Amino acid sequence: MTAAAILELEGLTKDFPVGRNRRLRAVDDVSLAIAPGETLGIVGESGCGKTTLGRLAVRLIAPSAGTIRFEGRDISTLDEAAMRPLRQAMQIIFQDPYSSLNPRLNVERIIAEPLENFGMKRREIGPRVAELLTTVGLPADAAGRYPHAFSGGQRQRISIARALALNPKLLVCDEAVSALDVSVQAQILNLLADLRAELGLSLLFISHNLAVVRYLCHRIAVMYLGRIVELADTAALFAAPQHHYTAALLKAVPEPDPRDRSTSPPVEGDLPSPIDPPPGCVFHTRCPRAEARCRTEPPVLAPARNGGLVRCHFPVGALP
Amino acid sequence: MVEIDAGRQRRSDFLLRFRKSRNAVIGATLVALVVFVAIFAPLLVPHDYEHVDMFKVWAPPSAEHPFGNDALGRDILSRVLVGAQVSLLVAVAVLTITLTIGVTLGMCAAYFGGWTDTIIMRTVDIIFAFPELILAILVAAMMGPGLLTVIVSLSIVWWPGIARLTRALVLQLKNELYVSAAIACGSPPAKILIRHILPNIVAPLMVRASIGVGFIIMAEATLSFLGIGVQEPRPTWGGMIRDGLQTLRTDPYLVFYASLALAITIIGFNLLGDGLRDILDPRVRDR
């Protein structure tokens, strides 16, 4: 991990208490680093801990163990007040464009909120809001309207404008396009790609949609049950997935080929409960390649043949 | 998409539903009547409410005194009209005090959690452990009778309910994404509470306050009835019921009209509260 990384996660773990003396380990020993200007994708099924990871990265919640370093500074134990000055440089966009905007505030007040918080003068706020609206492709007269007057895609643009207001260095996109129609998704993705180039943003892009992640990300981390099971450059991951879970995910992407009648799901069964994860490799319950060793001995994240890292005893394509 | 001013739309929406709710309309009418009487009582009274006339002691209703006269020959109608003032004054004062304290502490307890929450909510629990009226009577007995006593003692028993309700509402709202978004963009707690949370708990608090007025007026009447409330010569409905109780069998008019005024007021506020709940609570909205 280079010292120049903008965000560095090390051994990050988050437990949620469930009932008496039980806990749900939503994120388990995750280590990642994002370089300035880099886009890192996080993919995985629902419930694999992606969203928790995103909220940890901007310290909306506190980790149970491990460290979060932002521009080299350990922020894992800062309280809300100590975090506030740092919020200028890190922003987050949420999945649901409906509940992430307060219905009682108009667009100008929504976008102005971060600007007020960091001491921008009242007369400078109006022009800055107008500028941001242009940046995200909304008409200038949107400022006076309320969120309910906008479609999902437009609302997500408002969220992006609010997130960009302070010129952050890191933007966490938590399923930022998942709630939108496919055509609108493409617009928002293009917008994010343009902004990234223009502003030199680092993105932590969380999604369950492989096509979306492939389009936008330099590197991809695949999560399963709170753990990273594979981490590789986008091209390498798609060309030669090393983990059986990644391979299954790629196979699950529908092919636009009417002759392909294969209907068997690439991964059988349901996601095991993170309250009571399986011993050994967490994926062995659904893995086509699982052997006795997988059921007892948890694999570690090790260098893989595609140049990335993989958490598997018997990676795809390896000799038995 | 048609452009609509959200504020105006919400208001007209509210008025529309308000007119459709029979409870709300009847309640609001009764409340308006009582408020009107309280404000204009000095102009409405046919006689001086303090005028003693020994020739008319316990006189039955007559053309000159439609509600009759009390033990000192004072005009009951005038006293009932003026009695609305104390009831409403106490209600307004207690509501103002308890909403301010209850909402502030409830919001802090919910938002900050931890020790703040523990201290505030355990205090609330302790006050809740006493029966409401017993505690009010205890405080009133310690402070001595009077208007201020009534307001203070009722405020002490009434704020914990507001605090508890507020805390529950805020705990729900705290998980809204726009609150997370506000934290993420660096808004301090005071701003989050006032700008993002308070406007969204006003509606349920209005319902609670409206129903609460019924309790407060009833409690005020009870304290006055027990003689530890507002004192003579200022007429109160509770005090009038007490005065008339000894001669209830022979001269029931004082008790009857004071109780009627009390009943109309309390029913009015309760109907208004029920109506507001039907209108404002999204869970019962579309019935």
Interface residues (C-beta under 8 A of the other chain):
Chain A: R55 V58 L60 E80 A81 R84 P85 R87 Q88 Q91 I92 F94 D96 S99 S100 L101 N102 P103 R104 L105 N106 E113 P114 N117 F118 R145 Y146 H148 A149 F150 S151 S159 R162 A163 A165 L166
Chain B: M1 E3 I4 A6 E176 L177 Y178 S180 A181 A182 I183 A184 C185 G186 S187 P188 P189 K191 R195 H196 P199 N200
